Amino acid sequence: MARPEGYRKAVRLMDLAEQFGLPVLSFVDTQGAYPGLESEERGVAEAIARGTERCLTLKTPMVSTITGEGMSGGALAIAAANKVLIMEHAIYSVITPEGCASILLRDGSKAEGAANAMKITAQDLIAHKIVDRIIPEPPGGAHADPESAIKAVGDAVEEELKALLPLSAAELKAQRAQRFLAIGR
């Protein structure tokens, strides 16, 4: 769970990547930003907003891969990319199932039902065009054969990146904006 400093560091690295014409690759596995008082005092909401904005204004290609959990604005702040890939058994949503159940159902123990209703699996997300590609995992999951999983991720990222490299900065920004404005429509 990143703190405001982590999101500010990500923005600085995106600035450097743009300055040197390098693509940005992000790998997301988080329940969201750290929710503690000290995070709030240091401006976590503003840091997340600036991270998301920087992703959307980046003039170089960006590919993000959801490797486990991609939850809340804490994930979006580093995943508002031209292409969003997701591991076969990963999940991605604007809120955790536990948070959803607590807020909407007033009962955190109903997280499983909330997760089903939220449609957060890779298969649901590809059907709703929230992610662009599912990366298959080895039998038993990525942890059962890390080398195969790493190769599959690397191959998918390379393929998506190669397709983005010929695009101009304006085309990259327009594609990214169009992609995210289309979510939920």
Secondary structure in CASP SS format (residue, H / E / C, confidence):
PFRMAT SS
TARGET T0000
AUTHOR 0000-0000-0000
METHOD secondary structure of the structure
MODEL  1
M C 1.00
A C 1.00
R C 1.00
P H 1.00
E H 1.00
G H 1.00
Y H 1.00
R H 1.00
K H 1.00
A H 1.00
V H 1.00
R H 1.00
L H 1.00
M H 1.00
D H 1.00
L H 1.00
A H 1.00
E H 1.00
Q H 1.00
F C 1.00
G C 1.00
L C 1.00
P C 1.00
V E 1.00
L E 1.00
S E 1.00
F E 1.00
V E 1.00
D E 1.00
T E 1.00
Q C 1.00
G C 1.00
A C 1.00
Y C 1.00
P C 1.00
G C 1.00
L H 1.00
E H 1.00
S H 1.00
E H 1.00
E H 1.00
R C 1.00
G C 1.00
V H 1.00
A H 1.00
E H 1.00
A H 1.00
I H 1.00
A H 1.00
R H 1.00
G H 1.00
T H 1.00
E H 1.00
R H 1.00
C H 1.00
L H 1.00
T H 1.00
L C 1.00
K C 1.00
T C 1.00
P C 1.00
M E 1.00
V E 1.00
S E 1.00
T E 1.00
I E 1.00
T E 1.00
G E 1.00
E E 1.00
G E 1.00
M E 1.00
S H 1.00
G H 1.00
G H 1.00
A H 1.00
L H 1.00
A C 1.00
I C 1.00
A C 1.00
A C 1.00
A C 1.00
N C 1.00
K E 1.00
V E 1.00
L E 1.00
I E 1.00
M E 1.00
E C 1.00
H C 1.00
A C 1.00
I E 1.00
Y E 1.00
S E 1.00
V C 1.00
I C 1.00
T C 1.00
P H 1.00
E H 1.00
G H 1.00
C H 1.00
A H 1.00
S H 1.00
I H 1.00
L H 1.00
L C 1.00
R C 1.00
D C 1.00
G H 1.00
S H 1.00
K H 1.00
A H 1.00
E H 1.00
G H 1.00
A H 1.00
A H 1.00
N H 1.00
A H 1.00
M H 1.00
K C 1.00
I C 1.00
T E 1.00
A H 1.00
Q H 1.00
D H 1.00
L H 1.00
I H 1.00
A H 1.00
H C 1.00
K C 1.00
I C 1.00
V C 1.00
D C 1.00
R E 1.00
I E 1.00
I E 1.00
P C 1.00
E C 1.00
P C 1.00
P C 1.00
G C 1.00
G C 1.00
A H 1.00
H H 1.00
A H 1.00
D C 1.00
P H 1.00
E H 1.00
S H 1.00
A H 1.00
I H 1.00
K H 1.00
A H 1.00
V H 1.00
G H 1.00
D H 1.00
A H 1.00
V H 1.00
E H 1.00
E H 1.00
E H 1.00
L H 1.00
K H 1.00
A H 1.00
L H 1.00
L C 1.00
P C 1.00
L C 1.00
S C 1.00
A H 1.00
A H 1.00
E H 1.00
L H 1.00
K H 1.00
A H 1.00
Q H 1.00
R H 1.00
A H 1.00
Q H 1.00
R H 1.00
F H 1.00
L H 1.00
A C 1.00
I C 1.00
G C 1.00
R C 1.00
END
